[in-house]
């Protein structure tokens, strides 16, 4: 079937968004969320497949900067709103959009493309690798206790409306973002995302609430959450549904969690996206009563391999020749020498030298943020060591102390 693939025009926005609504079940997007998407939209970076006047395929790309190991904020295309109409499946529409999109990202000079996947099996064939994980928690706060670090008693917590606290929360976010790979650096307009609060997204809970942590008059942390009242006969079983939580120091962090555990008429604290190395897992008295579940988070695609590998820092010096397979973006395929000095700075150049590690661009994407080890990938048969010792050297260099994490979708 013939369709027309082209960059979105401003007048096509509503039809384009309608295609996405249908692809994700046909439930209308709330007016508040639609307005937010419209404000964040970058039509010049969005693609649509059209069958006559009907939009049957969509793919967008936000202008992001993402924290990488070492704290640098690297330009990255935030791939979003990818859909194909159910009437036009298996006709090559997705492949053609991915092809055009990665060509465009390369032309924009962005070395990375990143996305969160509605279905994890889709994007591997286009060179994306699962680079971060996220943890969901359902904590029995009636039975689990917290071990509080020194200084917690010095932290004051106070309520504020999410809107009034927005600037203070964003200031905290800006300070914590460089410390964790995978965290997007907020671009103008994105500060509205954490406070977008349509009733349809509350799962029966309260309007969004906010509590700030303060020390010596300075805001040192924040948490936003919904409350979902509940009763089992005469026994209160309310749920605290945490949306965002960030803090500048351990005491402020613990003070916020203590507040959440102590909210009257509740017995559960629930979180749907926390880092897998979240410190709360070391503060709780019984992790078995926290119902920890881990799932895939952000997928990373190296668009310009050399530039991407040079943009991050490394944990240890290394000099290794990589033989990379990349069928979808063949400009990345071949041999690359990655050389990292004692300060963690890297150069990555084409070479004719003998390869020492063999892998695909998917594995490089998975390992790029430091959360997936090359050694683990080799154990799965996805990375091959061609020189004895090369795997251990490269795996150490790529690793990080802090697990990568993306605190919100896009």
Secondary structure, 3 states (H helix, E strand, C coil): CCCEEEECCHHHHHHHHHHHHHHCCCCCCCHHHHHHHHHHCCHHHCEEEEECCEEEEEEEEEEEEEECCCCCEEEEEEEEEEEECHHHCCCCHHHHHHHHHHHHHHHCCCCEEEEECCCCCCHHHHCCEECCEEEEEEEECCCCCECCCCCHHHCEEEEECCCCCHHHHHHHHHHHHCCCCCCECCCCCHHHHHHCCCHHHCCCCCCCEEEEEEECCEEEEEEEEEEECCEECCEECEEEEEEEEEECCHHHHHHHHHHHHCCCCEEEEEEEEECCCCCHHHHECCHHHHCCEEEECEEEEECCHHHHHHHCCCCCCEEEEEEEECCCCHHHCEEEEEEECCCCCEEEEECCCCCCEEEEHHHHHHHCCCCCCHHHHHHCCCCEECCCCHHHHHHHHHCCCCCCCCCCCC
